Amino acid sequence: MQGDLTHAAEKKLSNAFEKATKAGVTSVILDFTRVEYINSAGMSIIISMLTSAQNSKQEISACSLSKHFQKIFDMVGLLKYIRHYATLDDALTAVI
């Protein structure tokens, strides 16, 4: 992902997640290295993906959340359901 995670990103992210699900992917890593901004619509997209993943027995992880994004994820309660890793390499090592 890159740029802003807003309503404008919903179709692209949803399509990518659906494609991964249909391909049988069981672990999805959301890389926030290049995400600059997340609004409520962006959080809603992540929550929808998480709900869908739980229903499909998939696991969603996140990596490279800034301190600010970590705080938001914690306030919303997402860190209870999404594992967070410092880097993409850490996330890949954990899910492989």
Secondary structure as UniProt FT lines:
FT   STRAND          2..5
FT   HELIX           7..9
FT   HELIX           10..22
FT   TURN            23..24
FT   STRAND          27..31
FT   STRAND          34..38
FT   HELIX           40..55
FT   TURN            56..57
FT   STRAND          59..63
FT   HELIX           67..76
FT   HELIX           78..80
FT   STRAND          83..85
FT   HELIX           88..95
//
